[in-house]
Amino acid sequence: MGSNPTTVKDIFSLAKVMVTASITFTTFTGYVMTSGRMDALLLPTLMGVLLMAAGASAFNHFMERESDKVMPRTANRPLPSGRFSPLGVVLVGSLWLVVGGILLYVYVGWLVVALGLFNTVWYNLVYTPLKRISVYALFAGTITGVVPLFMGIAAANGNLFHHQAVFVGFFMLIWQVPHFLILLVKYGKEYELAGLASVTSKFKPRRVILIAYLWIIASCVATLYLPLFGLLHHTVTGYVILAIVIAVVTLVSINVFTKSKSDQFKVPFILTNIMQAGFMLCLVVDSLV
């Protein structure tokens, strides 16, 4: 690693900042939902999770370095471009994992560390290799998005098997399916170039997008069960979630029946993010108010 201006940018790239931020926010949701507060323990929890997620992402750069060389979308990443060496990526990833793990162990406990390590192994040694074999690897990928929620719950000394935790985890699981489907369709041709299992080699993109839309609606319906699981304490929060559901379903319906091919990936991708972000924000606000 040199002192050139791209070094800092490349380090952030190794951490997959947007993915890591999403994981950290999911942990934040689990913590606040369980404890009902933001206290002094929250900061080291989030810092530890962020560092462990960054470490897992760096290792993923290492694991996917060969396929990244082939795909135009990833060819300029630090490893395939030659700006980082494989050993350098492993060292950076290991540093982040160790520091994050120590921080969590000291301030929170071994269970959160164990969950973080499980997610790192699952992401890199289960989900990533499965991507070469089958498009159904996406279901393995959804696990990595759910574990951070339970890291937050565990950090707040919550019961991981409580019905509320299980329901929110279930929602996080099903929400990610259309998210992954849209990415699989959008980058299908690149996946084929890299030798990864590609959904576009078997199905027409429009059909997969329609499946993603149906899954989005199913996820919206799932949020309406929040009161049944005792997760909402304020009527206003319920109305906000209902408004989000109505807005998302309406936009889905418009896009399905107009059959517009423009921005066929952009609209459903934005809708999945609105749905997930709105759901988690409502849980956080409802727990704090």
VMD Tcl script that draws the C-alpha trace (Angstrom):
set ca {
  {0.00 0.00 0.00}
  {1.37 3.33 -1.00}
  {0.60 6.84 0.08}
  {-1.25 7.70 -3.16}
  {-4.61 9.49 -2.89}
  {-6.59 6.36 -3.77}
  {-5.45 4.41 -0.70}
  {-8.07 5.77 1.73}
  {-10.80 5.35 -0.89}
  {-9.66 1.78 -1.53}
  {-9.73 0.95 2.18}
  {-13.32 2.21 2.38}
  {-14.07 0.14 -0.72}
  {-12.77 -2.99 1.02}
  {-15.22 -2.32 3.85}
  {-18.19 -2.12 1.45}
  {-19.38 0.94 3.33}
  {-23.04 0.87 2.26}
  {-23.44 -2.81 3.15}
  {-21.57 -2.36 6.45}
  {-23.70 0.68 7.34}
  {-26.88 -1.30 6.65}
  {-25.66 -4.16 8.85}
  {-24.81 -1.74 11.67}
  {-28.22 -0.08 11.45}
  {-29.88 -3.49 11.64}
  {-27.95 -4.15 14.87}
  {-29.03 -0.73 16.14}
  {-32.66 -1.68 15.46}
  {-32.32 -4.97 17.33}
  {-30.70 -3.27 20.31}
  {-33.22 -0.42 20.65}
  {-36.20 -2.69 19.94}
  {-35.10 -4.94 22.81}
  {-33.86 -2.42 25.39}
  {-36.18 0.49 24.57}
  {-33.34 2.97 24.99}
  {-30.07 4.32 23.64}
  {-27.47 4.01 26.39}
  {-23.67 3.98 26.84}
  {-23.41 0.35 25.74}
  {-24.83 1.12 22.30}
  {-21.74 2.90 20.94}
  {-19.18 0.10 21.52}
  {-21.77 -2.39 20.25}
  {-22.23 -0.54 16.97}
  {-18.50 0.13 16.58}
  {-17.70 -3.53 17.14}
  {-20.34 -4.71 14.68}
  {-19.23 -2.15 12.10}
  {-15.60 -3.31 12.33}
  {-16.50 -7.00 12.17}
  {-18.78 -6.36 9.17}
  {-15.98 -4.42 7.47}
  {-13.61 -7.33 8.12}
  {-16.08 -9.82 6.64}
  {-16.45 -7.58 3.58}
  {-12.68 -7.36 3.12}
  {-12.43 -11.16 3.20}
  {-15.21 -11.27 0.61}
  {-13.07 -9.13 -1.70}
  {-10.37 -11.77 -1.30}
  {-12.79 -14.66 -1.92}
  {-14.24 -13.08 -5.06}
  {-11.04 -11.64 -6.51}
  {-11.04 -13.91 -9.59}
  {-14.68 -13.33 -10.57}
  {-14.29 -9.61 -9.84}
  {-11.62 -9.40 -12.56}
  {-14.12 -10.50 -15.19}
  {-17.14 -8.38 -14.35}
  {-17.07 -4.74 -15.56}
  {-18.92 -3.65 -12.42}
  {-16.17 -4.95 -10.12}
  {-13.04 -4.92 -12.29}
  {-11.83 -1.66 -10.73}
  {-12.02 -2.90 -7.15}
  {-8.76 -2.70 -5.16}
  {-7.78 -6.36 -5.63}
  {-8.52 -7.03 -9.34}
  {-7.09 -3.63 -10.29}
  {-3.81 -4.46 -8.50}
  {-3.93 -1.52 -6.11}
  {-4.06 -3.98 -3.17}
  {-2.35 -7.33 -2.83}
  {-4.29 -10.40 -1.62}
  {-2.11 -10.50 1.51}
  {-2.83 -6.82 2.16}
  {-6.58 -7.41 1.96}
  {-6.36 -10.39 4.34}
  {-4.31 -8.35 6.82}
  {-6.72 -5.40 6.74}
  {-9.73 -7.71 7.09}
  {-8.11 -9.62 9.96}
  {-7.29 -6.36 11.78}
  {-10.87 -5.15 11.53}
  {-12.26 -8.50 12.66}
  {-9.91 -8.78 15.65}
  {-10.40 -5.19 16.84}
  {-14.17 -5.40 16.39}
  {-14.30 -8.77 18.14}
  {-12.22 -7.55 21.11}
  {-14.40 -4.45 21.44}
  {-17.56 -6.54 21.51}
  {-16.10 -9.14 23.89}
  {-14.93 -6.52 26.40}
  {-18.07 -4.38 26.42}
  {-20.86 -6.74 25.37}
  {-19.96 -10.43 25.66}
  {-18.94 -13.56 23.82}
  {-22.33 -14.32 22.24}
  {-22.29 -11.22 20.04}
  {-18.72 -12.01 18.98}
  {-19.74 -15.60 18.15}
  {-22.63 -14.34 16.02}
  {-20.28 -11.95 14.20}
  {-17.80 -14.73 13.49}
  {-20.60 -17.02 12.34}
  {-21.77 -14.36 9.90}
  {-18.24 -13.88 8.56}
  {-17.80 -17.61 7.96}
  {-21.29 -18.03 6.49}
  {-20.84 -15.07 4.15}
  {-17.46 -16.15 2.81}
  {-17.40 -19.93 3.06}
  {-21.06 -20.83 2.47}
  {-22.90 -18.10 0.55}
  {-20.02 -17.01 -1.71}
  {-19.10 -20.52 -2.98}
  {-22.80 -21.35 -3.45}
  {-23.14 -18.40 -5.84}
  {-21.15 -20.40 -8.40}
  {-23.47 -23.39 -8.12}
  {-27.03 -22.11 -7.91}
  {-29.12 -18.94 -8.03}
  {-30.86 -20.29 -4.92}
  {-27.75 -19.24 -3.03}
  {-29.67 -16.01 -2.51}
  {-31.54 -17.73 0.33}
  {-28.22 -18.41 2.03}
  {-27.31 -14.77 1.46}
  {-30.38 -13.56 3.32}
  {-29.03 -15.16 6.51}
  {-26.17 -12.64 6.60}
  {-28.69 -9.81 6.73}
  {-30.64 -11.32 9.63}
  {-27.78 -12.21 12.02}
  {-26.91 -8.53 12.78}
  {-30.44 -8.06 14.15}
  {-29.82 -10.84 16.67}
  {-26.41 -9.36 17.50}
  {-28.24 -6.23 18.62}
  {-30.80 -8.25 20.57}
  {-28.04 -10.27 22.27}
  {-26.11 -7.09 23.12}
  {-29.21 -5.79 24.90}
  {-29.48 -9.07 26.84}
  {-32.61 -10.03 24.99}
  {-33.99 -13.49 24.32}
  {-32.95 -14.52 20.80}
  {-35.87 -16.97 20.62}
  {-38.57 -14.59 21.83}
  {-41.53 -14.48 19.44}
  {-40.95 -10.78 18.71}
  {-37.31 -11.34 17.76}
  {-38.27 -14.31 15.59}
  {-40.95 -12.32 13.76}
  {-38.68 -9.36 12.99}
  {-35.99 -11.80 11.88}
  {-38.55 -13.48 9.62}
  {-39.44 -10.13 8.06}
  {-35.78 -9.32 7.47}
  {-35.40 -12.72 5.82}
  {-38.28 -12.37 3.36}
  {-37.54 -8.69 2.62}
  {-34.11 -9.57 1.27}
  {-35.36 -12.07 -1.33}
  {-36.66 -9.44 -3.82}
  {-33.55 -7.35 -3.06}
  {-31.29 -10.23 -4.15}
  {-33.53 -11.16 -7.10}
  {-33.32 -7.65 -8.54}
  {-29.53 -7.65 -8.27}
  {-29.35 -11.11 -9.87}
  {-31.36 -9.88 -12.86}
  {-29.60 -6.54 -13.16}
  {-26.13 -8.08 -13.23}
  {-27.14 -11.42 -14.78}
  {-24.97 -11.10 -17.87}
  {-21.94 -10.16 -15.79}
  {-22.54 -13.17 -13.54}
  {-22.52 -15.39 -16.63}
  {-19.18 -13.89 -17.72}
  {-17.71 -14.63 -14.29}
  {-18.97 -18.22 -14.21}
  {-21.51 -17.53 -11.46}
  {-24.99 -19.01 -11.48}
  {-27.16 -16.56 -13.40}
  {-30.94 -16.31 -13.20}
  {-31.07 -14.58 -16.61}
  {-29.76 -17.73 -18.31}
  {-32.98 -19.55 -17.33}
  {-35.68 -16.90 -16.95}
  {-36.68 -13.74 -18.73}
  {-35.82 -10.63 -16.66}
  {-39.42 -9.42 -16.74}
  {-40.64 -12.66 -15.13}
  {-38.10 -12.40 -12.31}
  {-39.01 -8.76 -11.71}
  {-42.69 -9.77 -11.43}
  {-41.74 -12.42 -8.85}
  {-39.79 -9.75 -6.96}
  {-42.85 -7.47 -7.00}
  {-45.06 -10.26 -5.62}
  {-42.50 -10.91 -2.88}
  {-42.45 -7.19 -2.02}
  {-46.24 -7.26 -1.57}
  {-45.96 -10.39 0.60}
  {-43.37 -8.60 2.75}
  {-45.71 -5.62 3.11}
  {-48.53 -7.90 4.25}
  {-46.17 -9.42 6.85}
  {-45.66 -5.99 8.45}
  {-49.39 -5.78 9.19}
  {-48.91 -8.56 11.76}
  {-46.79 -6.28 13.97}
  {-49.60 -5.58 16.49}
  {-50.30 -9.32 16.78}
  {-46.73 -9.86 18.02}
  {-46.91 -6.92 20.44}
  {-44.22 -4.94 18.62}
  {-46.13 -1.67 18.25}
  {-46.98 0.41 21.30}
  {-48.23 3.59 19.66}
  {-51.12 4.04 17.22}
  {-49.28 6.72 15.23}
  {-46.45 4.30 14.42}
  {-48.99 1.79 13.16}
  {-50.51 4.39 10.85}
  {-47.07 5.31 9.51}
  {-46.29 1.66 8.71}
  {-49.72 1.27 7.10}
  {-49.04 4.37 4.96}
  {-45.68 2.91 3.85}
  {-47.35 -0.39 2.96}
  {-50.10 1.33 0.96}
  {-47.56 3.52 -0.86}
  {-45.29 0.58 -1.74}
  {-48.17 -1.67 -2.89}
  {-49.62 1.19 -4.98}
  {-46.30 1.85 -6.70}
  {-45.81 -1.87 -7.29}
  {-49.28 -2.13 -8.87}
  {-48.65 0.86 -11.13}
  {-45.36 -0.59 -12.36}
  {-46.80 -4.07 -12.91}
  {-49.84 -2.95 -14.89}
  {-48.10 -0.27 -16.95}
  {-45.42 -2.84 -17.90}
  {-42.87 -0.08 -18.22}
  {-39.42 -1.32 -19.20}
  {-37.66 1.90 -18.29}
  {-35.78 1.68 -15.02}
  {-37.15 -1.86 -14.56}
  {-34.50 -2.51 -11.89}
  {-34.36 0.91 -10.25}
  {-37.98 1.17 -9.13}
  {-38.32 -2.22 -7.38}
  {-34.87 -1.82 -5.82}
  {-35.87 1.55 -4.34}
  {-39.16 0.08 -3.12}
  {-37.44 -2.74 -1.24}
  {-35.17 -0.22 0.49}
  {-38.08 2.07 1.38}
  {-39.96 -0.89 2.84}
  {-37.04 -2.16 4.93}
  {-35.82 1.26 6.10}
  {-39.36 2.39 6.95}
  {-40.05 -0.80 8.88}
  {-36.89 -0.57 11.00}
  {-37.20 3.18 11.62}
  {-40.76 2.70 12.85}
  {-39.61 -0.06 15.23}
  {-36.84 2.18 16.58}
  {-39.05 5.26 17.04}
  {-41.88 3.21 18.56}
  {-39.46 1.67 21.10}
  {-37.96 5.01 22.10}
  {-41.08 7.18 22.36}
}
mol new
graphics top color blue
foreach p $ca { graphics top sphere $p radius 0.5 }
foreach p [lrange $ca 0 end-1] q [lrange $ca 1 end] { graphics top cylinder $p $q radius 0.2 }
display resetview
